[in-house]
Amino acid sequence: METNWLDVKSKLGTIFYALSQKIDGFDKDFNPEIRVADPRFGDFQVNGVLGFAKKNKKNPRELSEKLLIKAKQFEDLADCSLELSGPGFINIRLTSDFLRQWVNTFCGRCNFKQWLAGKTIVIDYSSPNTAKQMHVGHLRSMIIGESIQRLLQFCGANVIRDNHIGDWGTQFGILIMAVKRENFDITAIDSATALDEFERLYREGVALTKQDQTFLNEARRELVALQKGDLENLRIWETINTVSYHAFEKIYSQMDVAFDYVLGESFYRDKVDRICNELEALGIAEKNQGALVVFHREHERFKDQPFLIRKSDGASNYATTDLATVLYRWENFRADTIIYVTDGRQQDHFQQLFLTVERWFSAKNIPLLPQLKHVWFGTVLGEDGRAIKTRSGESIKLKQLIDESIARARTIVTEKNPDLSSVEHEKIAHAVGTGAIKYADLSQNRTNDYIFSWDKMLSFDGNTAPYLLYAVARIHTLFQRLDISPHGRREPKSMADFLTPEELALARKLVDFPSTIAQVLNDLKPHDLCTYLFELASEFSTFYKANRIIGETEDIFEKRLLLCQFVLHVLETGLYLLGIERLEKM
Ligand code: ARG
């Protein structure tokens, strides 16, 4: 089988489009719209004829009949059975012969590196603000961002992972004031409690500024001094950032997340003036009550809600920094695409940013605008359906959350499998504990809110990380028992066709893997991958119960083992793409 059959759905799209162009009545605007079909009717369905016929005032049944005749004569479709259905659909069923060839060709050879080869993609994720601990609000950007960046690399992109930390905000005016008022010895700080201390100092500083205007003025003076390069203030600022990032890194290493760059807001502090001047000179930004703003007058909502890029006191802000950041990523990384992973409340900001960049870059005659994408997500809710909080109403610290998950996983796995060594228990607890948090997040459509539930995410039944990890471990056990490596290619002397309903269903599910990857790449929504992996694992479980492997004749043994190997490979790849550590034993 030719390698361009890897993604069957997309290959069918190409074929049906090409066939249609040889038929009277179709034109170049026809889109076959191949969909994965209800298994009772087939594997795929050509859906596009109906819409096309309607739009062009033609008879859909007639058009699809012509298309069907052409398709039946087409050699490449000889291993598919085709039939007309309903008012103008074509059902496609892959024959057992097709499935055997497909599985045999692509087992261990699902390579998508061509899909994004040559593309440079900057992905901006996690990006917390410094001087504070990471809390549950920082969970999703880290998890979703990590998964997406893995997927992009897997599909061949040159990915640049940039942690755009908020390290130059107004919080530093207050913090520096508080540090100085307390004569707080910043050099002697204990790294274990440092962030607690900074949070306390910040709270006390805020309380002061609310009490008395003079403190507010003092905090502002400290901020201005910092921004002007005052050495003492810079030293305090730098210590706070170093300590903060150190704490972030502990979480990143626990969660297996890493970055190529940490170019936070402070990195752009000497690059923002150029932006304001340029935008003003190009007539894109205008003065408005002392501030500098960009109006998008053609836009329904933004026409009277301008994008503020310099405040009336002359200070730049989040927007100015982000404009400078786009320019930097374009000039230095030659980014084809820039992806931002933040919560949904920043949608307006990014829409205005993208509109502004579009006008700005086209005014600069930059021909190839980087594609800008905002990958946003909803809120993590508690079991009561409200934003998740501790009992005392504070944000839950990420460190506590992760530690608790690992501890709960440890209890479960020790109970389930008391005979393993403590080193093994620890390894499994870590994979299950961190994996459960990640999977619970990624398996939800990211634009929805979701309810955080320990019981659900740590359950071994249902669409969860433990379920998938267990499925993987089970296949490993089989290979261990046979003393055969699950990696490397098997070249069986003979291999029977897939005959049992479970074999056929499993092979068909494997065929959907590449189109699932294509789908996730398109929407940047990992939950479709989760659903797919869960269905594959369930299909495998059914197959494994009903189809014997050991003790069958060689040709049956080989075809079933090949299925096991392929399923293992896809499940492991899938878990890797979700950022979840895999286990051979559980
Ligand atoms: N620091 C910001 C926050 O905590 C997120 C930054 C996202 N990236 C960006 N380029 N704006 O909300």
Residues whose N, C-alpha, C, O or C-beta is under 5 A from the ligand:
A	BS01	LIG	D124 S127 P128 N129 H164 I165 G166 T342
